Amino acid sequence: MNSFTITNGTLTIDNEDRFRKTDVDRLVWDAVFAENESEKNLARWTIWEASQLLGSPAASINDFYMARATDGWKDMTTPAINIRALTYDTARTIFRTLQSMDATACLFEIAKSEISYTMQRPGEYATCVLAAALRENYRAPVFVQGDHFQANAKNFTADRTKEVDGLKKLIDEAVPAGFYNIDVDSSTLVDLSKSTILEQQRANFEVAAELTAHIRRVEPKGVTVSVGAEIGEVGGKNSTVEELVAFMEGYRGALNTKGKLTGISKISVQTGTEHGGVVLPDGSIAKVKLDLDVLEKLGKTARAQFKIGGAVQHGASTLPESAFGNFAKCQAVEVHLATAFQNTLYDSTAFPNDLKQKIYRWLDENCASERKPDWTPEQFYYKTRKKGFGPFKKELWSLDDKTRSALMGDLQKLFTTIFTGLGIKGSRKAVERYVKPAAVHKPYPAQ
């Protein structure tokens, strides 16, 4: 017997405890794996409406970040976590860790590229995160973010309209799914061959402004989606204050031509990191020379001159654990974390070896074109194994309870260490002060 009823398209929770402990597990499985689309859509709708009723709605972190510009809070850095595998279990682990620290400043994100190779469309990803919050009795805003909604430079050069329209289409899918935080990334369009910094950044800020305006057109009533932009592509040269100023002035000018619209809340910069880290022939990760002075200086400029939350650090999860305290000290507003959690899963003694070898054989057959001539097997698997999560998603979700519990135990240790270093313990109070989620109900899905 269900613990909830649906009458005339309205959800009622009749037994909250049973709903959280029993029905959510079933609903999230159907939301991901049901073969019948009507059944899948109904499960997703039920989880969405339940999150609205039970205190864990999708929300924008915009006002929290903008408060940082006026020192409404400081000395902590919000983690933005990309979940590539076991999304429901991993999100549950994150929520448990947050609750143990009285923390709610945390983003759950997925990049445009990850949506493809992990086989998690926005509707599925947001549902898994919201279901995890319900399952863990988490009562706070849930921040789901689109990471690196990125323009492809080659495609942009060939057909600007087609490339930008493709990003708008992704935004049109993500925002209704509950992605009330989106990082538009047109930093790939920066052209360093131009003679002035303004011209180098022109395509970047023009596209960022166009996508911001589109987000404002599709965001729900009462929601101001937190929008981020980027001035330096991760893995490239380090960003400068001059580039930040040129981008922001150009961006604001371009946005003003589209009406009186709210702009970005943060700016991503490059300080020496690379997504996934640099893997050595033996499979270990090379040490990164991170320029924290650049991060701190750009953050100060963003807050003082442009009144936004500050600078964002990408590609940081593979840094030494001792490095995470530096982000809060230099007042980075947000840090993006992904690969270390993937590595923790794959390298755990609890990860079934037969499944790992099955995934690696799949990589040999399907990712061979990505293998560089000088790569060792360790380098090849390290760089490509993220692409094994999508094809083996159902097998991963179907691991026995003992195995999944052991994997999550390994992850929780890492989450605890990183969250402590980032200074988000006790952040619930500050988030509650600035974030007031709007009620957003969805129409009952057609059956």
WOVEN-V126755 format. One line per field, one symbol per residue. ss: DSSP state (a for helix, b for strand, c for the rest). phi: phi as a letter, one per 40 degrees, with the letter a starting at -180 (. if undefined). psi: psi as a letter, one per 40 degrees, with the letter a starting at -180 (. if undefined). A space follows every 50 residues. Layout:
# WOVEN-V126755
ss: ???
phi: ???
psi: ???
This chain:
# WOVEN-V126755
ss: cccbbbbccbbbbccaaaaaaaaaaaaaaaaaacccaaaaaaaaaaaaaa aaaccccbcccaaaaaaacccccccccbbbbbccccaaaaaaaaaaaaaa cccccbbbbbbaaaaaaccccaaaaaaaaaaaaaaccccccbbbbbbbbb ccaaaaaacaaaaaaaaaaaaaaaaaacccbbbbbcaaacccccccaaaa aaaaaaaaaaaaaaaaaacccccccbbbbbccccccccccaaaaaaaaaa aaaaaacccccccccbbbbcccccccccbcccccbccccccaaaaaaaaa aaaaaaccccbbbcccccccaaaaaaaaaccccbbbbcaaaaaaaaaccc ccaaaaaaaaaaaaaacaaaccccccaaaaaaaaaaaaaaacaaaaaccc aaaaaaaaaaaaaaaaaaaaaacccccaaaaaaaccccccccccccc
phi: .ccabbbfgbcbccacccdccbccdccccccbbdcccccccccccccccc cccbgbccaccdcccccccbfcaagabccbbcbcafdccccdcccccdcc bfbbcabbbacdccdcccfbcdccccccccccccccfcbacbbbbcbfcb ccccccccadccccccccccccccccchccabccbbccccbccccbcdcc cdcccccdccccccdccbcccgbbdcbbbabbccgccccbcccccccccc cccccccbhcbcccbabcbbbhcadggcccdcgcbccbcccccccccccc cccccbfbchcbbbgbcccddcccccccccgccabcbacccccccccccc cdcccccccccccdcbbdccccdcccdccccccbcdcccccbdcccccdc dcccccccccccccdcccccccgcdgcdcccccbbbcccbbbcdccb
psi: hieiihhfehhhhdgdddddddddddddddddehdhdddddddddddddd dddeefiiiieddddddddffdiifihhhhhhhdifddddddddddddde efieghihihidddddeefgiddddddddddddddefhgiihhhhhifgh hhddddddgdddddddddddddddddeegehhhhgedeehgeeididddd eddddddddddddddddeiihehghhhiihehhheaiiiidddddddddd ddddddeeagihaieihhiheeihheihhideeihiihghgddddddddd dddddefidaihhifedeiidedddddddefhdihhhcddddddddeiee hhdddddddddddddeedeehideiidddddddeedeedddfdddddeii dddddddddddddddddddddefeheedddddddhghihhiiihih.
